[in-house]
Amino acid sequence: MDEILISIANKITDTSNKRKALSKALSNSGLKHPIEDINLGNLKICGVDGGFLKKDYHGARIILRRAVAVCFNFKDGILESCDYLPNTRPFPEPIIVDPEISDQEFNIFSNLKREELELEIALKAVEKFKPDILIRDGSIILHPSSIPLESSEVYKDYLKVTGLFKQLYSECEKNDVLLAGAIEDSKGKRYCGYLLKYIITDLLNSSDEETKKLVAQNHKILENTNDTLFLYYFLKTGERVEPMTYNFKEEKIYSIYIKSVEYDRPLRIDFFSAKEKLNQNTKNITEIIHKISKHNRNYSYPSVLIEADARAKLTEVEIEHFKSALAEKLGNNPTLLELRREGRQL
């Protein structure tokens, strides 16, 4: 066993050393920028997160969902008060789904219903709190895995959610609200792909022999590396990369990485911006999120979203309470019997 562990450890170490070496070669390429440590002044910073659970029973599939918006109100750079929408602990909303829906469609439907409620709360938060910035937990664009076929039973739900996204972009733009989404555990490879496509070729032709050598020996590591794994070494604390377009279809959606603390990975932020405001919006968004994401040197995440998560999170106990309450109304009915695989003893 020790030999296997040593072999695995050596392989991981070798891969990490290649990332470090390539980071060194790229360090003077103008690809990263310092983030100013600002005073938050009198900003209103709003965060939105949702709690979500789903469970299969014999005759029904149950979804529980809730969403909370938290607004941090700063005065002279100090957090003065905190407001909540709809309240500090809203009762979860149940949704009963036909058990005959396919597993794939149920997963898509579940994701869409989660997004739907969070977007509705975000829109209400923009109207009620009038924040300077609204930060979602997760992206501000629907993940491709949640896009059903047009023939799907849940396609109408998809159209509703995409309509809510567009409405949120419009309302934030109209009210001068910065809109961003923080992705807690991004495994994207877009930035590494950008380096391979646009940067590495130039560096392989560099007149600096040491740089050319380091790039030639290590650049292939980017082909199988998540952005955050590479950027952990490339970015120093308090630095960011240049924003990238999310994709060609969403011209006003950008992604960027910032490193706010020493011992955590860089944080991916997706944000909305008109092209003519990109530089200023990039500066403002990264400075605000950097400031509220560096309270623990081992964990980097916006504090307003940590609070929203604490208010919105659902536990298995809550779905069991709902099931018990429903079972009392149903009486002796097989609909809420557990699936046999749930009760199987090993």
C-alpha positions in Angstrom: 0.0 0.0 0.0 2.8 2.4 0.9 4.3 1.9 -2.6 1.0 2.8 -4.2 0.6 5.9 -2.0 4.2 7.0 -2.8 3.6 6.5 -6.5 0.4 8.6 -6.4 2.0 11.3 -4.3 4.9 11.5 -6.7 2.6 11.8 -9.7 0.6 14.6 -8.0 3.8 16.4 -7.0 5.2 16.2 -10.6 2.0 17.6 -12.0 1.9 20.5 -9.5 5.6 21.3 -10.2 4.8 21.6 -13.9 1.9 24.0 -13.1 4.4 26.0 -10.9 7.0 26.1 -13.6 4.5 27.3 -16.3 3.2 29.9 -13.9 6.7 31.3 -13.5 7.1 31.4 -17.3 3.8 33.4 -17.6 4.4 35.7 -14.6 5.6 38.6 -16.7 3.2 38.3 -19.6 0.8 41.0 -18.4 -2.0 38.5 -17.9 -2.8 39.4 -14.3 -3.6 42.6 -12.4 -3.7 43.7 -8.8 -7.0 44.3 -7.1 -7.3 47.5 -5.0 -8.2 46.9 -1.4 -11.1 49.4 -1.2 -13.2 50.9 1.5 -16.8 49.7 1.1 -18.2 53.2 2.0 -22.0 53.2 2.1 -22.5 50.3 -0.3 -25.5 48.0 -0.3 -24.4 44.5 -1.1 -27.1 41.9 -1.8 -26.6 38.1 -1.9 -29.1 35.5 -3.1 -28.9 31.8 -2.4 -31.4 28.9 -2.3 -32.0 25.7 -0.4 -33.1 22.6 -2.3 -33.9 19.0 -1.7 -35.5 16.3 -3.8 -36.6 12.7 -2.9 -38.3 9.8 -4.6 -41.1 7.9 -3.0 -43.1 5.0 -4.4 -45.9 7.1 -5.8 -44.5 10.6 -5.9 -41.4 12.7 -6.2 -41.1 15.5 -3.7 -39.1 18.8 -4.1 -38.6 21.2 -1.3 -37.2 24.7 -2.2 -36.6 28.1 -0.7 -34.5 31.1 -1.5 -33.3 34.0 0.6 -31.9 37.4 -0.3 -29.6 39.1 2.2 -28.7 42.8 2.0 -25.6 44.0 3.8 -25.9 47.8 4.5 -22.5 49.5 5.0 -21.9 52.9 6.5 -18.4 54.4 6.3 -17.0 51.0 5.4 -18.6 49.2 8.4 -21.5 46.7 8.3 -24.3 48.7 9.9 -27.3 46.4 9.3 -28.6 43.4 7.5 -32.0 42.9 5.8 -33.7 39.7 4.6 -36.2 38.8 1.9 -38.7 37.3 2.4 -37.5 36.8 6.0 -34.7 35.2 8.0 -36.0 31.6 7.6 -38.8 31.2 5.1 -40.9 28.0 5.2 -39.8 25.7 2.3 -42.2 25.4 -0.6 -43.1 21.8 -1.6 -43.6 20.6 -5.2 -45.1 17.2 -5.9 -44.0 15.6 -9.2 -45.5 12.7 -11.1 -43.3 9.6 -10.5 -43.5 8.5 -14.1 -41.4 11.5 -15.3 -38.0 10.1 -16.4 -35.0 10.5 -14.1 -33.3 12.8 -16.7 -36.3 15.1 -17.0 -36.8 15.1 -13.2 -33.3 16.3 -12.7 -33.7 19.0 -15.3 -37.1 20.0 -13.9 -35.6 20.1 -10.4 -32.8 22.4 -11.4 -35.1 24.7 -13.3 -37.5 25.0 -10.3 -34.5 25.9 -8.1 -33.3 28.5 -10.5 -36.8 29.9 -10.9 -37.3 30.7 -7.2 -33.8 32.2 -6.8 -34.3 34.4 -9.8 -37.7 35.5 -8.6 -36.2 36.5 -5.2 -33.3 38.2 -6.9 -35.7 40.4 -8.9 -37.7 41.3 -5.8 -34.4 42.1 -4.0 -33.4 44.5 -6.8 -36.8 46.3 -6.4 -36.9 46.4 -2.6 -33.3 46.9 -1.6 -32.0 48.8 -4.6 -28.5 47.5 -4.0 -25.2 48.6 -5.6 -24.4 45.0 -6.4 -26.3 41.7 -6.4 -24.3 38.5 -6.1 -25.9 35.1 -6.8 -24.6 31.8 -5.5 -23.6 30.2 -8.7 -23.6 31.5 -12.2 -25.8 34.2 -13.8 -26.5 32.0 -16.8 -28.3 28.6 -17.0 -26.0 25.6 -17.1 -26.2 23.7 -20.4 -27.2 20.5 -18.4 -30.5 22.2 -17.5 -31.5 22.8 -21.1 -34.2 20.3 -22.2 -35.2 19.2 -25.7 -38.0 21.3 -27.2 -40.2 18.2 -27.2 -39.7 17.8 -23.4 -42.5 18.2 -20.9 -40.4 20.6 -19.0 -39.5 22.9 -21.9 -42.1 25.4 -20.8 -40.3 25.6 -17.4 -37.0 26.2 -19.3 -38.6 29.1 -21.2 -39.9 30.7 -18.0 -36.4 30.5 -16.4 -34.6 31.9 -19.4 -37.2 34.7 -19.4 -36.4 35.4 -15.7 -32.7 35.6 -16.4 -33.3 38.1 -19.2 -35.5 40.1 -16.9 -32.8 40.1 -14.2 -30.2 41.4 -16.6 -32.6 44.1 -17.8 -33.6 45.3 -14.3 -30.0 45.4 -13.0 -28.9 47.3 -16.1 -31.8 49.7 -15.8 -31.2 50.4 -12.1 -27.4 50.5 -12.3 -27.0 47.4 -10.2 -23.9 45.4 -10.7 -24.8 41.7 -11.3 -22.4 38.9 -10.5 -22.5 35.2 -9.7 -19.8 33.5 -7.5 -19.1 29.9 -8.4 -17.9 28.1 -5.2 -16.2 25.0 -6.8 -15.7 25.8 -10.4 -14.1 23.1 -12.5 -14.1 25.1 -15.7 -11.2 24.9 -18.2 -11.9 28.0 -20.2 -9.0 30.0 -19.1 -6.5 27.2 -19.6 -7.9 26.8 -23.1 -7.5 30.5 -23.7 -3.8 30.3 -22.7 -3.2 27.3 -25.0 -5.0 29.0 -28.0 -3.7 32.6 -27.7 -0.7 32.9 -25.4 1.4 29.7 -25.5 2.3 30.0 -29.2 3.8 33.5 -28.7 5.8 32.3 -25.7 7.2 29.4 -27.6 8.7 31.9 -30.0 10.0 34.1 -27.1 13.5 35.6 -27.3 13.9 34.8 -23.6 15.4 31.3 -23.7 14.5 30.4 -20.1 10.8 31.3 -20.7 10.8 29.4 -24.0 12.2 26.3 -22.3 9.8 26.4 -19.3 6.8 26.8 -21.7 8.0 24.0 -24.0 8.5 21.6 -21.2 5.3 22.3 -19.3 2.5 23.8 -21.5 0.8 20.5 -22.2 -0.3 20.4 -18.6 -3.0 22.9 -19.5 -4.8 20.4 -21.6 -6.0 18.5 -18.5 -6.0 21.2 -15.9 -8.9 23.0 -14.3 -8.5 26.7 -14.3 -8.4 27.0 -10.5 -5.7 24.4 -10.2 -3.4 26.4 -12.5 -4.4 29.8 -11.2 -3.7 28.7 -7.6 0.0 29.0 -8.5 -0.3 31.7 -11.2 -2.1 34.3 -9.1 -0.8 35.9 -6.0 -3.2 37.0 -3.2 -5.0 40.2 -4.3 -4.6 39.5 -8.0 -7.0 38.8 -10.9 -6.9 37.8 -14.5 -8.5 39.5 -17.5 -12.2 38.9 -18.0 -13.3 36.4 -20.7 -16.5 36.2 -22.6 -18.7 33.4 -21.3 -19.6 32.3 -24.8 -20.4 33.9 -28.1 -24.1 33.6 -27.7 -24.1 35.7 -24.4 -22.2 38.8 -25.4 -22.7 40.6 -22.1 -21.7 37.7 -19.8 -18.1 37.5 -18.7 -16.0 35.3 -16.4 -13.1 36.3 -14.3 -10.9 34.7 -11.6 -9.7 36.5 -8.4 -7.5 35.3 -5.6 -8.5 36.8 -2.3 -6.7 34.6 0.2 -3.4 32.8 0.4 -4.4 29.2 1.0 -7.6 28.8 -1.1 -8.1 28.5 -4.8 -9.0 31.5 -6.9 -12.7 32.2 -7.1 -14.6 32.3 -10.4 -17.0 35.2 -10.9 -19.5 35.4 -13.8 -20.9 38.9 -14.3 -23.1 41.0 -16.6 -21.7 44.0 -18.4 -22.2 46.1 -21.5 -19.1 46.1 -23.5 -18.5 49.9 -23.2 -18.6 49.5 -19.4 -16.5 46.4 -19.1 -13.3 47.9 -17.7 -15.1 49.9 -15.0 -17.5 47.1 -14.1 -14.7 44.6 -13.9 -12.8 46.9 -11.5 -15.9 47.5 -9.3 -17.1 44.0 -9.1 -13.7 42.4 -8.4 -12.9 45.0 -5.8 -16.1 44.5 -3.9 -16.1 40.8 -4.0 -12.4 40.6 -3.1 -13.1 42.8 -0.1 -15.9 40.6 1.3 -14.3 37.3 0.4 -11.0 37.5 2.4 -12.0 37.0 6.1 -10.5 33.6 6.3 -7.1 32.8 4.7 -8.2 29.2 4.1 -11.6 29.9 2.5 -12.5 32.6 0.0 -16.2 33.3 -0.6 -18.4 36.4 -0.4 -19.6 36.8 3.2 -23.0 37.9 2.0 -23.5 34.5 0.3 -22.3 32.7 3.4 -25.1 34.4 5.3 -27.6 33.7 2.6 -26.6 30.0 2.5 -27.0 29.7 6.3 -30.6 31.1 6.0 -31.6 29.1 2.9 -30.0 25.7 3.5 -32.4 22.7 3.8 -31.8 19.5 5.7 -33.1 16.0 5.3 -35.0 16.5 8.5 -37.2 19.1 6.8 -38.3 16.8 4.0 -39.1 14.1 6.5 -41.2 16.5 8.5 -43.1 17.4 5.3 -43.6 13.8 4.4 -44.9 13.0 7.9 -47.3 15.9 7.8 -48.6 14.8 4.4 -48.8 11.2 5.4 -51.2 12.2 8.3 -53.5 13.7 5.7 -53.3 10.7 3.4 -53.8 8.0 5.9 -53.0 4.4 4.8 -51.8 5.2 1.3 -48.8 3.6 -0.5 -47.8 6.8 -2.3 -45.2 7.8 0.3 -43.7 4.4 0.9 -39.9 4.5 0.7 -38.3 2.9 -2.3 -37.1 -0.6 -1.6 -33.5 0.3 -2.4 -33.6 2.9 0.4 -34.4 0.3 3.0 -32.1 -2.4 1.7 -29.8 -3.8 4.4 -26.3 -4.6 3.5 
